[in-house]
C-alpha cells in the first residue's frame, strides 16, 4: 500500500482453512453420515484441521460394518 496524505485504516479478514470430507460406501446400506455436518465457518461437508467428527454407518438388514477406511480407527468394528 502507498500511504495517502492523511490518516488511513487498514484491515485484514482471516478465515478458516476448510477441508472437504467425502463419504462413501460399498455393499448394501446407506451412505454414512457425519456429525456435525460441518465446522463453524465452513460450508456443509467441510471441516477444519483437528475437528472431531462422529461417523455413523447404516447397513441394510442382514449386513454389518466390515471395516472403515480413511479414519483414525479403521480397525474398529461396530
Secondary structure, DSSP 8 states (H G I E B T S, - for coil): ----SS------------EE------SSEEEEEEESSS-TTS-TTEE-TT---EEEEEE-TT------SSSTTTT---
